């Protein structure tokens, strides 16, 4: 018998002997110290909304907390597919509740994809540039760009020729036009003592040429320097005029965040859904790109959630309830038009109906008494269908329960020919897919007038 087996046998024998002792009381659960457990606090309680607006009641039931908002809305709309959308691939990452909370107060346009997609109010103070050994103050960087190609011979550099282009906010000090040496990239940071210090975090060595009014510099990039240049660009140089339109957004004094605490209308994520911010168009395609757009109920919950976040909040606890009763947007939730200023009945949908359907459903004697071209048409389409009174022509937010949508989409549940009718050949002359998509999105967004 080996030593370990003998020890096991002796230990077992000792335990058996102890168990035969009437005074033996083993405590196998004792850990030998007093644990320090956290004190659990009761969830924050808010008074519920007690009005009768169906949109508010629906939002309160469906999205009671910030966690509900993430699980039922954000995940469905912005991050449902692993590795695509805002799920581990694109900034901001929204695939977990913690990541969604981290979007509150977070900077926008950190990873814009292209400079054309940058919104002025997302721009941050740029890093600074200084030519080593030339003296003078450093200057804020407007934007940088690498144009691939072999360096030209002699002093023949141009504004759009090959090289590393650095654009500055103001002229570089001095009067020289060429320099062999290091261009320094500088940034301020706060050290452990709370003091502001300047850091030269990167540099690029080579032949620099100063162009024009001294706000444009070009450095030669030889084949052997490409790796060094890529390392430089990957350091994350902050460009003060990232969208290259001459406006330094951080100096406007109205910088926004992904989700700006207390200000839904000034939140970048919401602006990308709506296509505009306070009347100013936001660059880039409207979000979401490939999933069902938010309806008015979804947006009401999001607006109320963002509004109740305290000023300066960064990645707060989102497990608490959404306070609908004290949300300012419950007075007119239908005004939260996800499709922005474009796709409303008056500005877009009625002109489409008049164009494609007005031949039959317009004029002095419209078919079935349904005139889609009149001033009163909006009120009519929100009313019951003459053929199927249990269905409204348009049920806001629910295309599948809208009689008119069923006739246009040809889902097979409504008797008769799919609309619109081909006036010349008979049968159906279905709407183009993009037109059908616009009408469906308008219904999903609440069928706003």
C-alpha positions in Angstrom: 0.0 0.0 0.0 1.4 3.4 -0.9 1.7 6.3 1.4 -1.3 8.3 0.1 -3.6 5.3 0.3 -2.5 4.6 3.9 -3.2 8.3 4.9 -6.6 8.1 3.3 -7.4 4.8 5.2 -6.2 6.3 8.6 -8.2 9.5 8.1 -11.3 7.5 7.2 -10.9 5.4 10.3 -10.4 8.4 12.5 -13.7 10.0 11.1 -15.6 6.7 11.7 -14.3 6.6 15.3 -15.3 10.2 15.9 -18.8 9.6 14.5 -19.3 6.8 17.1 -18.7 9.4 19.8 -22.1 10.7 21.1 -20.6 14.1 21.6 -19.3 14.4 18.0 -21.1 17.1 15.9 -19.4 17.7 12.6 -19.8 21.1 10.9 -18.9 20.5 7.3 -20.3 23.9 6.3 -18.1 26.1 8.5 -15.7 28.4 6.5 -13.8 29.6 9.6 -14.4 33.4 9.0 -17.3 35.9 8.9 -18.0 36.8 5.2 -18.5 40.4 4.2 -21.6 40.4 2.0 -22.9 43.4 0.2 -25.9 45.3 1.5 -28.8 44.9 -1.0 -30.9 48.0 -1.5 -34.5 48.0 -2.5 -35.2 48.9 -6.1 -36.1 52.5 -6.8 -39.9 52.9 -7.0 -41.7 55.4 -9.2 -45.4 56.2 -9.4 -46.9 54.6 -12.5 -48.5 56.5 -15.4 -52.3 56.3 -14.8 -53.6 58.1 -17.9 -55.3 56.5 -20.9 -52.9 57.1 -23.8 -52.5 53.7 -25.3 -49.0 54.4 -26.5 -47.8 55.4 -23.0 -49.6 52.4 -21.4 -48.1 50.1 -24.0 -44.6 51.5 -23.4 -45.0 51.2 -19.6 -46.1 47.6 -19.9 -43.5 46.5 -22.5 -40.5 48.5 -21.3 -40.8 48.8 -17.5 -37.0 49.2 -16.9 -33.9 50.1 -18.7 -33.0 46.4 -18.8 -36.3 45.7 -20.6 -35.5 48.5 -23.1 -32.2 46.8 -23.9 -33.5 43.3 -24.1 -36.7 43.9 -26.0 -35.8 46.9 -28.2 -32.1 47.6 -28.5 -31.2 43.9 -29.1 -34.0 43.5 -31.6 -33.1 46.7 -33.5 -29.4 47.4 -33.2 -27.5 44.2 -32.2 -29.4 41.0 -32.9 -26.8 39.2 -35.0 -23.5 37.9 -33.6 -20.6 39.7 -35.2 -22.6 42.3 -37.2 -24.4 45.5 -36.5 -23.6 46.8 -33.0 -22.7 43.4 -31.7 -18.9 43.2 -31.1 -18.2 44.6 -34.6 -19.1 48.3 -34.7 -18.9 51.1 -32.2 -20.9 51.4 -30.0 -21.1 47.7 -28.9 -24.7 47.3 -27.8 -25.0 43.5 -27.4 -25.1 43.5 -23.6 -26.9 45.5 -21.0 -23.6 46.8 -19.6 -22.5 47.9 -23.1 -25.8 49.7 -23.6 -25.4 51.5 -20.3 -21.8 52.4 -21.3 -23.3 54.3 -24.4 -24.8 56.8 -21.9 -22.3 59.7 -21.8 -19.9 58.0 -24.3 -18.4 60.0 -27.2 -19.8 59.5 -30.6 -18.0 59.0 -33.9 -15.1 57.2 -32.3 -15.3 54.7 -35.2 -17.2 56.5 -37.9 -16.1 54.3 -40.9 -15.6 57.3 -43.1 -14.9 61.0 -42.6 -18.0 61.9 -44.6 -20.2 60.3 -41.9 -18.9 62.4 -39.1 -21.4 64.9 -37.4 -19.9 68.2 -36.3 -21.3 67.9 -32.8 -19.5 64.6 -32.3 -16.0 66.1 -33.0 -13.6 66.4 -30.1 -10.7 68.8 -29.5 -7.9 67.7 -31.9 -4.4 66.6 -31.0 -1.7 69.0 -31.8 1.3 69.1 -34.1 4.7 70.6 -33.8 7.8 70.4 -36.0 10.7 69.3 -33.9 13.7 71.6 -33.7 11.8 74.4 -35.4 10.4 76.1 -32.3 7.1 77.9 -32.1 3.8 76.9 -30.6 2.0 73.7 -31.6 -1.1 73.8 -33.7 -4.4 71.8 -33.5 -4.7 69.1 -36.1 -7.7 69.4 -38.3 -7.4 66.1 -40.2 -4.8 63.7 -41.6 -4.7 61.5 -44.6 -2.3 59.1 -46.3 -2.4 59.3 -50.1 -0.6 56.2 -51.4 2.1 56.6 -54.0 5.8 57.1 -54.5 7.2 60.4 -53.3 7.8 62.9 -56.1 11.3 64.1 -56.9 12.3 67.6 -56.0 9.9 70.2 -54.6 6.9 69.2 -56.6 4.5 68.3 -53.8 0.9 69.3 -54.3 -2.3 69.5 -52.2 -3.5 66.1 -53.4 -0.2 64.3 -54.2 1.2 61.2 -52.6 2.3 61.4 -48.9 1.1 61.9 -45.4 -1.1 65.0 -45.4 -1.6 66.9 -42.2 -4.1 69.8 -42.2 -3.9 72.3 -39.3 -6.4 74.7 -37.8 -4.0 77.6 -38.0 -0.7 78.3 -39.9 2.4 76.6 -38.7 4.8 79.1 -37.1 7.9 80.2 -39.1 8.5 80.8 -42.7 10.4 77.7 -43.8 8.9 75.5 -46.6 10.8 72.3 -46.2 12.2 70.4 -43.2 14.0 67.1 -42.7 13.2 65.8 -39.3 10.4 64.7 -37.0 6.8 65.9 -36.9 5.5 65.5 -33.4 2.0 64.6 -32.4 1.0 66.0 -29.0 -1.8 65.4 -26.5 -2.6 66.7 -23.0 -3.4 64.3 -20.2 -4.1 64.4 -16.5 -1.5 62.6 -14.4 -2.1 60.8 -11.1 -1.6 64.1 -9.2 -4.3 65.7 -11.2 -1.9 67.9 -13.1 -2.2 68.6 -16.8 0.8 67.4 -18.7 1.8 67.4 -22.4 2.7 64.1 -24.0 4.4 63.6 -27.4 2.7 60.3 -28.1 3.9 59.8 -31.7 6.1 61.2 -34.4 6.9 60.7 -38.1 10.4 61.3 -39.5 11.1 62.3 -43.0 11.0 65.2 -45.4 8.2 67.6 -44.7 6.9 70.3 -47.1 4.8 73.2 -46.0 2.2 74.2 -48.6 -0.1 77.2 -49.2 -1.0 79.3 -46.2 1.1 77.0 -43.9 -2.0 75.0 -42.7 -1.2 72.1 -45.1 1.9 69.8 -44.6 3.0 66.8 -46.6 5.6 64.2 -45.6 7.2 61.8 -48.0 6.3 58.2 -47.3 8.9 55.8 -48.7 8.3 52.0 -49.0 10.4 51.4 -45.9 8.3 53.9 -43.9 4.9 52.3 -44.6 4.9 50.2 -41.4 5.9 53.1 -39.3 3.1 55.2 -40.8 0.5 52.5 -40.2 1.6 52.4 -36.5 1.2 56.1 -36.3 -2.3 56.1 -37.8 -3.3 53.3 -35.4 -2.5 55.3 -32.4 -5.8 57.1 -32.8 -4.9 60.6 -33.6 -7.8 62.8 -32.7 -8.8 65.1 -35.6 -10.5 68.3 -34.6 -12.2 68.7 -38.0 -12.7 65.1 -38.7 -15.3 65.6 -41.4 -13.1 68.2 -43.2 -15.8 70.9 -43.6 -13.9 73.7 -41.9 -16.0 73.5 -38.6 -14.2 72.4 -35.4 -17.1 70.8 -33.7 -15.7 70.8 -30.2 -15.4 74.6 -30.3 -19.1 75.0 -31.0 -19.8 74.3 -27.3 -22.6 71.9 -27.9 -20.8 68.5 -28.1 -23.1 65.5 -27.8 -22.7 61.9 -26.6 -24.0 58.6 -28.0 -26.8 59.0 -25.5 -26.7 62.4 -23.9 -28.0 62.2 -20.3 -31.2 64.2 -20.0 -31.3 65.2 -23.6 -32.8 62.6 -26.0 -33.0 65.2 -28.9 -29.3 65.7 -28.5 -28.3 62.0 -28.5 -26.4 60.7 -31.5 -28.0 57.2 -31.5 -31.4 58.7 -31.6 -30.4 61.2 -34.3 -29.1 58.4 -36.5 -32.5 56.7 -36.2 -34.4 59.9 -37.1 -32.0 61.3 -39.7 -31.8 64.7 -38.1 -31.0 66.5 -34.9 -33.0 69.6 -34.0 -33.5 70.4 -37.7 -30.0 69.7 -38.8 -29.4 66.6 -41.0 -27.1 64.0 -39.5 -24.7 62.3 -42.0 -25.0 58.6 -42.7 -27.8 56.2 -43.4 -30.6 56.0 -41.0 -30.4 53.2 -38.5 -31.2 50.4 -38.2 -30.0 49.3 -41.6 -31.3 45.8 -41.8 -33.8 45.4 -39.0 -37.3 46.5 -38.2 -37.3 50.3 -37.5 -38.5 51.4 -34.0 -42.1 52.4 -33.7 -43.5 55.2 -31.6 -43.9 53.0 -28.5 -40.2 52.0 -28.8 -39.1 55.6 -29.2 -41.2 56.8 -26.3 -39.5 54.3 -24.0 -36.1 55.3 -25.2 -36.8 59.1 -24.9 -38.2 58.7 -21.4 -35.2 56.5 -20.4 -32.6 59.0 -21.7 -34.5 62.0 -20.3 -34.4 60.7 -16.7 -30.6 60.1 -16.7 -28.9 62.7 -14.5 -26.6 65.2 -16.2 -23.1 64.0 -16.4 -24.1 60.3 -16.0 -21.6 57.8 -17.5 -22.5 54.1 -17.7 -25.2 54.3 -14.9 -27.2 51.5 -13.5 -30.1 50.8 -15.9 -31.9 48.2 -13.9 -34.4 50.7 -12.3 -37.8 51.6 -13.6 -38.5 54.1 -16.4 -40.5 57.0 -15.0 -43.3 57.5 -17.5 -45.5 59.5 -15.3 -43.0 62.3 -15.1 -41.7 62.0 -18.7 -42.3 65.2 -20.7 -42.8 63.2 -24.0 -46.1 61.5 -22.9 -48.0 64.7 -23.7 -47.6 63.9 -27.4 -45.9 60.6 -28.0 -47.0 60.5 -31.7 -44.7 63.4 -32.4 -41.7 61.1 -31.9 -41.6 60.3 -35.6 -38.8 57.8 -36.2 -39.0 58.6 -40.0 -38.1 62.2 -39.3 -39.4 65.1 -41.4 -39.9 63.1 -44.6 -42.2 60.1 -44.3 -45.4 61.5 -43.0 -48.9 61.2 -44.6 -48.8 64.8 -45.8 -45.3 65.0 -47.1 -44.7 61.5 -48.5 -47.4 58.8 -48.2 -50.4 60.7 -49.6 -48.4 61.8 -52.7 -47.5 58.2 -53.2 -51.1 57.1 -52.9 -52.3 59.9 -55.2 -49.7 58.8 -57.8 -50.3 55.1 -57.7 -53.9 54.8 -56.5 -55.5 58.2 -57.3 -56.8 57.1 -60.7 -59.4 55.0 -59.0 -59.5 56.3 -55.5 -59.8 60.0 -56.3 -61.8 62.5 -58.2 -65.6 63.1 -58.2 -66.6 59.4 -57.9 -63.8 57.5 -56.2 -64.0 53.7 -56.1 -65.8 52.3 -53.1 -66.1 55.9 -51.9 -62.5 55.9 -50.8 -60.8 59.1 -51.9 -57.1 59.0 -51.1 -56.4 62.4 -52.6 -58.7 64.6 -50.6 -57.8 66.8 -47.6 -59.8 64.5 -45.3 -58.1 61.3 -46.5 -55.9 60.9 -43.5 -58.8 60.7 -41.1 -60.5 58.3 -43.5 -57.5 55.8 -43.6 -57.5 55.7 -39.8 -61.1 54.5 -39.9 -62.7 51.1 -40.5 -62.7 49.4 -43.8 -66.0 49.2 -45.6 -65.3 45.6 -46.7 -64.0 44.4 -43.4 -65.3 46.7 -40.6 -63.3 44.7 -38.0 -60.2 46.1 -39.6 -59.0 49.7 -39.9 -57.7 50.7 -43.3 -54.5 51.6 -41.4 -53.8 50.4 -37.9 -50.9 52.6 -36.7 -47.9 50.4 -35.7 -49.4 47.2 -37.0 -49.3 46.7 -40.8 -50.6 43.1 -40.6 -53.8 44.4 -39.1 -54.3 47.2 -41.6 -56.7 46.4 -44.4 -55.2 48.8 -46.9 -51.7 47.4 -46.3 -53.0 43.9 -46.9 -54.5 44.9 -50.2 -51.3 46.6 -51.2 -48.9 43.9 -50.1 -51.1 41.0 -51.4 -50.7 38.8 -48.3 -53.5 36.5 -49.5 -55.8 37.0 -46.5 -58.0 39.6 -48.2 -60.4 38.7 -51.0 -60.1 40.4 -54.3 -57.3 41.6 -56.6 -54.2 43.0 -55.1 -54.0 46.8 -55.3 -53.4 48.8 -57.3 -55.3 47.4 -60.3 -53.8 47.5 -63.8 -56.2 49.9 -65.5 -55.2 48.7 -69.0 -54.7 45.0 -68.7 -56.7 44.1 -65.6 -55.3 42.2 -62.7 -52.8 43.6 -60.3 -50.1 46.2 -60.9 -48.3 45.8 -57.6 -46.3 48.7 -56.1 -42.5 48.8 -56.4 -40.7 47.2 -53.4 -39.2 50.5 -52.3 -42.6 52.2 -52.3 -44.1 49.3 -50.3 -41.2 49.5 -47.9 -41.9 53.2 -47.3 -45.6 52.7 -46.6 -44.8 49.8 -44.3 -42.2 51.8 -42.3 -44.7 54.7 -42.1 -47.3 52.4 -40.6 -44.7 50.8 -38.2 -43.6 54.3 -37.1 -47.2 55.1 -36.0 -48.7 56.3 -39.3 -48.1 60.0 -38.5 -49.9 62.7 -40.3 
